[in-house]
Amino acid sequence: MKELSRKQIERQDYVDNAIFKLLRNLNVGEQDLEWDIEVIADVRERIYGWLVERYGAVDEMAFYPYIET
């Protein structure tokens, strides 16, 4: 089974943490947001789609590395 490299894992962590930080900074509600990987993944997919739509070819593996199953 292939595994992600340390650099790839760091990239995943960077992207997920940046999205969570953005959500927390934009939240004007009184309830503190809790880490929810489903919400983060949804936002991540939308950001990636927007980048592809606006800027053309964006390497998905460079944006958010993953292992194909």
Helices and strands as residue ranges (DSSP letters): H 6-26, H 37-55, H 60-63
